[in-house]
Amino acid sequence: MRDLMAMKEWTVRAARLMVGIPDYQTYVTHRQETHPDQPVMTYEEFFVERQNARYAVGKGRFRGCC
């Protein structure tokens, strides 16, 4: 059962990365371990920041999907 849950978690994580949805928990763990003195974005802040970075919003060159 534990192996099945781990497989499900990795499958969901891989699927999200394939479609461009970054993993919030990986970000939180990284920030806590590497930058413990700096604040961690909320999920909403993280999602917006990643979307803006992916599509170059704010740099005057929206890439979009096509």
C-alpha positions in Angstrom: 0.0 0.0 0.0 2.8 2.4 0.9 4.5 1.7 -2.5 1.2 2.5 -4.2 0.9 5.8 -2.5 4.5 6.8 -3.3 3.9 5.8 -7.0 0.7 8.0 -7.0 2.6 10.9 -5.5 5.4 10.7 -8.0 3.0 10.3 -10.9 1.0 13.4 -9.9 4.2 15.4 -9.4 5.5 14.3 -12.8 2.2 15.1 -14.5 2.1 18.5 -13.0 5.6 19.3 -14.1 4.8 18.2 -17.6 2.0 20.6 -17.9 3.9 23.4 -16.2 2.5 23.3 -12.7 5.4 23.6 -10.3 5.6 21.6 -7.1 4.9 23.9 -4.1 6.0 21.5 -1.4 9.4 21.1 -3.1 9.7 24.9 -3.1 8.8 25.1 0.6 11.3 22.4 1.6 14.0 24.1 -0.4 13.4 27.5 1.2 13.3 26.1 4.7 16.5 24.1 4.2 18.5 26.6 2.1 17.1 30.0 3.1 15.6 29.6 6.6 15.9 33.3 7.3 13.8 34.4 4.3 10.0 34.2 4.0 8.2 31.5 2.1 5.5 32.6 -0.4 2.0 31.3 0.1 0.7 28.8 -2.5 -1.2 31.6 -4.3 1.9 33.9 -4.5 4.0 30.9 -5.6 1.6 29.9 -8.4 1.3 33.5 -9.7 5.1 34.0 -9.6 5.7 30.7 -11.5 3.0 31.5 -14.1 4.5 35.0 -14.7 8.0 33.5 -15.0 6.8 30.8 -17.4 5.0 33.1 -19.7 7.4 36.1 -19.3 4.6 38.4 -18.1 5.9 41.8 -17.1 8.8 41.7 -19.4 6.7 42.9 -22.4 6.9 39.6 -24.2 4.0 37.3 -23.4 5.0 34.0 -24.9 1.8 32.1 -24.5 1.6 28.5 -25.9 1.9 29.1 -29.6 
